[in-house]
């Protein structure tokens, strides 16, 4: 996964004007009606819209799986408060299938974004192409932060294991608070992403009726 991610940015960093900006609100699934739109000077290729729609679905999946994982944190915090680290470890290990699903979806999104950076060049006029680039960048932000979220979950797992081994240093409550803050940050990015998708959808609907 790390190699895939690094290769993606090495190839596309300048091409999609990537800047160092890095939900889990479930995204409203926007179904782009039709595929190729050409009218009033607007053209959005089929490949871009197909990939955008796939990315939306996968991002929504990631949010759903993450929400399921987040629901266990209250219980984990309660177990930590009473020193029941065996139960806390069991709870977080139950999340492993969900974490694997998240990794799987993120890997797929990376591949889709790579394809979108190629097809976005064919969008015109420039203003709509810029919107297409902004959608890619917003999705990159979400993936970046989701990777951080995934790493923080692994750190929580390691911390609970350390507690079980008798290490008093790990602060489980603090790690859960940090994860919750990351979730809030991703939610704010997802809202930005949703606004961009709504803007693109307006172009699609308007152009379809021309």
N, C-alpha and C positions, 0 to 999 in steps of 0.2 A: 504493500500500500504506500509506504513512504517513498519508494522508488518511483511509483506511478505518479505520485503527487509532485515530486521534485522534477521529474521529466516534463510534466504538464507546464509548470511555471517557467522552466528553462526555455521551452519552445515558444510559449505564448506571452511571456511577461510584457514585452514591448508591444506586441501585436494587438493586445486588447487593452492597452493603456493601464495595466494593473498598477494600483497604488497600494501602499501598505495600510489597508483598512481591513480590518478583520471583522428556529424560533421555537417556548415551544408551542406557540400559538399555531393551531392547525390552519394551514392555508386553505382558503376557499379555492376549490379546484376550478380553474378557469378553462373551459373547453374552447379552444380556438376553432371557430366554425369554418370548415373547409380548410384548404391548405395553401394554395397559391393565390395571392391577391394582387391584382394589377388594375389600377384605376385611379383617377385624380392624381396621377404621378406617383402613386405608392406601389411598391412591389416588395413583398415579403415571401421568400422562397419556401417551398414545402418542407425542405429539410430542416430549416430553422424552426418552423412552427411545430413540426413533429417532435424534434428534440426538446424544445421548450416545454411541450406538454408532458413528455416523459420525465423531465426534470422536476416539474411541479408535482407529479404523482409520487416520485421517489422522495422528494423533500417532505411531502405530507406524511409518507410512511415513516420517515425518520422522526418526525414530530410525534406521531402516534406511539411508536415504540419507546421514545424517550419519556413521554408522559407516563407510560406504564411503569417504567423504571423509577421515575421520580416519586410515584405513589408509595414506594417502599421506604423512602428516606425518613418519614415520620417514625415508622416502626424501628428502623435502624438506630435513630437518635434515642428512642426510648430504651432500647436494649443497651445502648452505650451508657446511658444514665445510671442503669442499675448494674453495670459491669457484666452483662450477659453477652460476651463476645462470641460465644459459640452460636447463639441464635442470630446475632448480627451478621456473622460470616455466612450463615446459611441463607439469610435473606438476600445478601448481595450476590451470592453465588447463583441464586435462582434467577438473577437478572442476566446471566451469561448468554442465554439464547437471544435475548433482546439486544444485547451489545453486539453480538455477532451479526444480527440482522442490520443494525445501524451501520457497521463497517461495510457490509456487503452493498448497501444502498449508496453509501458515500463513494465507494469505488466506482459504481456505475455512473453516478453523477459526474465524477471527474472525467470519464470517457465521453459523456454526452457534452459537457462544457467544451471539451477539446474540439468536437465536431462543430459546435455552435460558433466557435471563434472563426471557423472557416466560412461557414454559410452567411454569417452576419455581414460580410463584406459586400454581398450581393443585394442587400436591402437598400432601397432608395425611396425618398430623398435622404440626404445626410441626417436630417433631424430624426427620422425614424431609425436610421442605422445607429445613431447615438443612443436611442432608447434601447435598441437591441443589445448594444454593448453594455449599457447600464444594468440590464436584466442579468447578463452573464456575470458582471462584477458583483451584483447583489447575491447571486447564488454562490459565487466563490466565497464571499464573506461568511455565508451560512455554513458552508462546508468547512472552512477554516475553524470557525468557532465550535462546530460539532466535533472536530478532531480534538480540540482542546477539552471539550466536555467529556469525550471518550477517555482521554488520558487522565482526567480528574477522577473518573469512576475507577480506573485501574489503581490510582493512588489511594483512593478510599479503601479498596479491597486490600491493598498492601498494608495500610494502616491498621485495619482490623486484625489482619494476620499477626502483625507485630504486637498488638495488644494481647492476643492469645498467647504469644510467646513470652509475655511478661514485660514487654517494653512499655514504660509509662509515658513516653514522650509524645506519641501521636495524639493529636487532638481531633477526635472524630467529629465532634460538634462543629468545629471550625471548618473542617473539610466539607461538611454538608452545607454549611452556610455559603462557602465559596462556590459550590456547585449550583446552589439556588441563584446566586448572583449571575453566574454564567448563563443560566436559563433565562433570566430576565433580560440579559443583554441580547441573547439570540432572539428572544421575542420581539425586541425593538427592531432588529435587523429584518426579521420576517415581515414586520409591518411595512417597512420600506420596500421590500421585495413585492409585497402585495399591491402597493400603490403603482409600481412600475408595470406589473402584470395587468392591472386594470387599464392603465394608459394604452398598452399595446392592444388589449382586447377592444378598446374603443376604435382604434385604427382599423382593426380587422372587421368589426361589425359595420363601421361606416363604409369601408371599401367594398364589402360584400354587397351592400345595397346600391352601389353605383352602377 
